[in-house]
Amino acid sequence: MPTFSHDGIEFAYLDEGEGEPIVLVHGFGSTKEINWVGPGWVSTLTRAGRRAIAFDNRGHGASSKLYQPELYDPWLMARDVIALMDHLGLQRADVMGYSMGGRIGACAALTAPERVRSLILGGIGIHLVEGAGLPISIADALRAPSLEDVSDPTGRMFRAFADQTKSDREALASCIVGSRRTLSREEVSRIAVPTLIAVGTRDPIAGAARPLAALIPGAQAVDIPDRDHMLAVGDKAFKQAALAFLEERP
């Protein structure tokens, strides 16, 4: 598995296909394989003639584990996206992020708009500005002695998932604390790249897509029918909307 280093952190990534590049940024507690390979995104994009690049965020998967919450600020993690592009010699790329990855993608589009050709935000809607997304109680669930000690339903879900994937639970607990940052309405109004927002209609974690799209000049919104936060990521309607958006954007 190829790797690159940035700010003293080692990142694992994959790079498949040929054509226009798109960088994929996974969500909290996930990995490049779980978020992008398993649900068929990498194969969908490469079959469409695109170069799919995905990496494990800091604290996740095969990348370095960090235990200070402040090191998981989305503005810092956005620099990881640009650093990967630098490593690969990419001047510009489309960027697609899911959930926490959407927060990171939005920060990347604001940090280096000249490097982001277009932005796809999946699993993150108006809660990008009106809420921090996943509840901080997940940190307590991750630090609990066992799954049986967790009563909160959302916490149980993420704890069980972390146990199943053999994730570093302390690194993830630090991440859920440090990544809980919203953007202001003024900040999202400055996103100047073509933007698509896609959220499941049964996803209370993300918040609705259309109110966020109304804040970003020219943004498009797509409702993913009858999908919650976990199931929306691999939905066929999401893939079709993303491919159409990539084909149509300038």
Residue pairs with C-beta under 8 A, 6 or more apart in sequence:
1 12
1 13
1 14
1 62
2 12
2 13
2 14
2 15
3 10
3 11
3 12
3 13
3 62
4 10
4 11
4 13
4 83
4 84
4 87
5 11
6 79
6 80
6 83
6 84
6 87
7 76
7 79
7 80
7 83
9 58
9 63
9 64
9 66
9 80
10 63
10 64
11 55
11 56
11 58
11 63
11 64
11 80
11 83
11 84
12 32
12 55
12 56
12 61
12 62
12 63
13 32
13 53
13 54
13 55
13 56
13 84
14 32
14 37
14 42
14 52
14 53
14 54
14 55
15 51
15 52
15 53
15 88
16 42
16 46
16 51
16 52
16 53
17 42
17 45
17 46
17 49
17 50
17 51
17 52
18 49
18 51
19 49
19 50
19 51
20 49
20 50
20 51
20 93
20 94
20 117
20 246
21 50
21 51
21 53
21 88
21 90
21 93
21 94
22 45
22 50
22 51
22 52
22 53
22 93
22 94
22 95
22 96
22 246
23 53
23 54
23 55
23 81
23 84
23 85
23 93
23 94
23 95
23 96
24 32
24 35
24 36
24 41
24 42
24 52
24 53
24 54
24 55
24 96
24 97
24 101
25 54
25 55
25 57
25 81
25 95
25 96
25 97
25 98
25 101
25 102
25 104
25 105
26 32
26 34
26 35
26 36
26 54
26 56
26 57
26 60
26 97
26 98
26 100
26 101
27 35
27 97
27 98
27 99
27 100
27 101
27 102
27 123
27 233
28 99
28 100
28 134
28 172
28 175
28 176
28 179
29 60
29 158
29 161
29 162
29 165
29 167
29 172
30 60
30 98
31 56
31 60
31 61
31 62
31 165
32 54
32 55
32 56
32 61
33 61
34 165
35 41
35 54
35 98
35 101
35 233
36 42
36 52
36 54
37 43
37 54
38 234
39 233
39 234
40 234
40 239
41 52
41 234
41 239
42 52
42 54
44 239
44 243
45 51
45 52
45 243
46 52
48 243
48 246
50 246
53 84
53 88
53 93
55 63
55 80
55 84
56 62
56 63
57 63
57 77
57 80
57 100
57 101
57 104
57 175
58 64
58 66
58 71
58 72
58 77
58 80
58 175
59 65
59 66
59 72
59 168
59 171
59 172
59 174
59 175
60 167
60 171
60 172
60 175
65 168
65 170
65 171
66 72
66 171
66 174
67 170
67 171
67 174
68 174
68 178
69 174
69 175
69 177
69 178
70 178
71 174
71 178
72 174
72 175
72 177
72 178
72 179
73 178
73 179
73 181
74 100
74 103
74 104
74 106
74 107
74 179
74 181
75 107
75 111
75 181
77 104
77 107
77 179
78 104
78 105
78 107
78 108
78 110
78 111
78 112
79 111
80 104
81 95
81 104
81 105
81 108
82 108
82 111
82 112
82 115
85 91
85 93
85 115
90 115
91 115
92 114
92 115
92 116
92 117
93 115
93 116
93 117
94 116
94 117
94 118
94 119
94 120
94 246
94 249
95 105
95 108
95 109
95 116
95 117
95 118
95 119
95 120
96 105
96 119
96 120
96 122
96 242
97 103
97 104
97 105
97 106
97 120
97 121
97 122
97 124
98 122
98 123
98 124
98 233
99 122
99 123
99 124
99 133
99 134
99 205
99 206
99 229
100 124
100 133
100 134
100 179
101 122
102 121
102 122
102 123
102 124
102 128
103 124
103 128
103 133
103 179
103 181
103 183
105 116
105 119
105 120
105 121
106 119
106 121
106 124
106 128
106 183
106 188
106 191
107 183
108 115
108 116
109 116
109 119
109 191
109 192
109 193
109 195
110 183
110 187
110 190
110 191
113 191
113 192
113 193
116 193
117 193
117 194
117 249
118 193
118 194
118 195
118 196
118 245
118 246
118 249
119 191
119 193
119 194
119 195
119 196
120 195
120 196
120 198
120 242
120 245
120 246
121 128
121 195
121 196
121 197
121 198
121 212
122 198
122 199
122 232
122 233
122 238
122 242
123 198
123 199
123 200
123 203
123 205
123 206
123 229
123 232
123 233
124 133
124 197
124 199
124 206
124 207
124 212
125 197
125 199
125 203
125 206
125 207
125 208
125 209
125 210
125 211
125 212
126 207
126 208
126 209
126 211
126 212
127 133
127 182
127 205
127 206
127 207
128 182
128 183
128 188
128 207
128 212
129 182
129 183
129 184
129 185
129 188
129 212
129 215
130 182
130 207
131 182
131 207
132 180
132 181
132 182
133 180
133 205
133 206
134 154
134 158
134 176
134 180
134 205
135 152
135 154
135 155
136 176
136 177
136 180
137 152
137 154
137 155
138 154
138 155
138 158
138 159
138 173
138 176
139 173
139 174
139 176
139 177
140 150
140 152
140 155
141 150
141 152
141 154
141 155
141 156
141 158
141 159
142 155
142 158
142 159
142 162
142 169
142 170
142 172
142 173
142 176
143 169
143 170
143 173
144 150
144 155
144 159
147 156
147 159
147 160
147 163
150 156
150 159
158 172
159 169
161 167
162 169
162 172
163 169
185 215
188 212
188 215
188 216
189 215
189 216
189 217
191 216
191 217
191 219
192 217
194 218
194 245
194 249
194 250
195 213
195 216
195 218
195 219
195 220
196 219
196 220
196 221
196 222
196 241
196 242
196 245
197 209
197 210
197 212
197 213
197 216
197 219
197 220
197 221
197 222
198 209
198 221
198 222
198 223
198 224
198 232
198 238
198 241
198 242
199 206
199 207
199 208
199 209
199 221
199 222
199 223
199 224
199 232
200 206
200 223
200 224
200 225
200 226
200 227
200 228
200 229
200 231
200 232
200 235
201 223
201 224
201 225
201 226
201 227
202 226
202 227
202 228
203 224
203 227
203 228
203 229
203 232
204 229
205 229
206 229
209 221
209 222
209 223
210 221
210 223
212 219
212 221
213 219
213 220
213 221
220 245
222 237
222 238
222 241
224 232
224 235
224 237
224 238
225 237
227 235
232 238
